[in-house]
């Protein structure tokens, strides 16, 4: 499993970018600068829809103001994720990426097989990345208590809002 101090591994993520176009994103290129990457098991799960995403939306502008680009990584397809961001006020405020077949999550060691009908999904996690180096890694194997944005702010160097 990946740990703090490691370089974010190379992989491919995908994003819907208008019409039927899909953009490929190399993680090594993307992870330059200051990033917060939030891994979620799936877009429309009850925990995401009712709690976690609401908290992210509440804090995302502040995270952007202090110099972090926020990305959400999920195994759902790029078009589902594009629609999902439009339903929760994240469109144009966060980068949202499809992790096809959890390939990047697998390379991070952050996957779990939930069995039929849910299958392979990433754990819920949040990483603070500074120039490709993972400076903080928070993992919730159940719920979302550790990965809440207000907890993440403690590790950005600027404190809480």
N, C-alpha and C positions, 0 to 999 in steps of 0.2 A: 504494500500500500504506500502511496505517495505520502510524504511528510513535509513538515515545514522545513524550509531551507533547500528543498529540491527545485529543479527547473521544471516548469510545466512541460509535459511531454508533447512531442510533435504528433499532430493528428489533423483530421479534416472535420470541420463543422459545416453546416449548410443553413442558408437563410433565404426565405422568399423575398424577392426584391421588386415586386410589381409584375402584374400580368402573370404569366406562367414561368417567369425566370427564377432560377435558383442560383445563388451565389455560393461558391466554395470558399471557405475561409481556413487558412492554415493557422493552427494554434500558435506556432512560434512567432509568426508575424503579428497575430492579434495580441499576444500577451506582452508586447513592448509597452512601456509606460506603466501607468497605475490602473489596475483593473480590479473589479470585484466580480467574481464568477460565482453564480448561484446555480447549483445543480438541483433539479427537481425531478421526482419520479415520473410525473405526467402533468400536462397542463390543466385538465379539468377535474382533478381529484378534489374531494371535499376539503382536505386540509389546505390545498393551494387556493381554491376558489373562495373559501370562507374566511381564511386567516392569513396565510403567509403572503400572498400576493398583495393583499390590502396593506400589510405592513411595509412591503417593498415600495409600493406606490407612495405611501406616506413619507418615506425617507429618500427616495431616489433623487429628487432635485438637490437635496443637501449633499448627497454623495457626489453628484456631478459637480456641484459648486466647489467642493474641496479637492477636486482634481482626479476623481475616480470615474472611469467609464464602467457602467454596470452591464453585465451580460447574464442572461439566463440560458442555461443549457438543459435540454430535455430530449428524450428519445422520440417524441412525437414528430410527425412530418412537418416540413417547413410551412406548408399552407395552413395546417391546423394551428401552428404557433402564430402565424401572422393574424389569423382570425382571432385567436385568443388574446393577443395584445390589444386588439381593437375593442375587446369587451371589458378590459380592466384598466384602461388609461395608461398603458405602458408604451403604446405605439409612439415612436420617435423619442422616447425617453430612455430606452434600454435596448441593447442589442439582444436579439433572441435567436438562438441557434438550435438546430436539430442535430442531435448526436446519433447518427444513423447506427442502428443496432448496438447502441451504447459503446461504440468503439473507443471513444475518448475516455468515457467513464471506466471501461475495462482497463485501459492503460494506467488509470489513476488508482485502480484497485477499489473503486467505489461503486460496485454493482451488487445487486442481489436478485436472485430468481424468485419472484413472487408466485410462481407456478401458474397453472391455468386459472383464469383466462388472462391474467395480467402479464405474465412472462418476465423477461429480464428488464430491469429498470435501475437507474442510479439511485444511490442513497440521496437524501436531501443534504446538501452541503453548501458551504460558502467558503470561498478562498479569497484572500487578499493577495494580489500579485503585484510585485514591483519589478519591472523589467525582467519578466519571465521567471522570477524567483518567487516561490510560494512563501510569503512571510507569515501568513496565518491560515489555518485550516480548521474549520468547525464542521462537525458531522453530527447529524441527527439520524439515527437508524429508525427511530419512531418519533412521531410528532415533529415539532419545529422549535422547541425551546432554545436550543443553542444557536441556531442559524438565523434568529430574528435580526433584522437590521440594527436595532438599538444595541445588540451585543456586538455586532461587527464594528460599529463606530468606535468602540473602546480600543480597537487595534489599528485604527487608521492613522494615529498620531495626532489627531485633533480633538479627540474626546467625543462626548455625546452632544446632541443638539441642545 
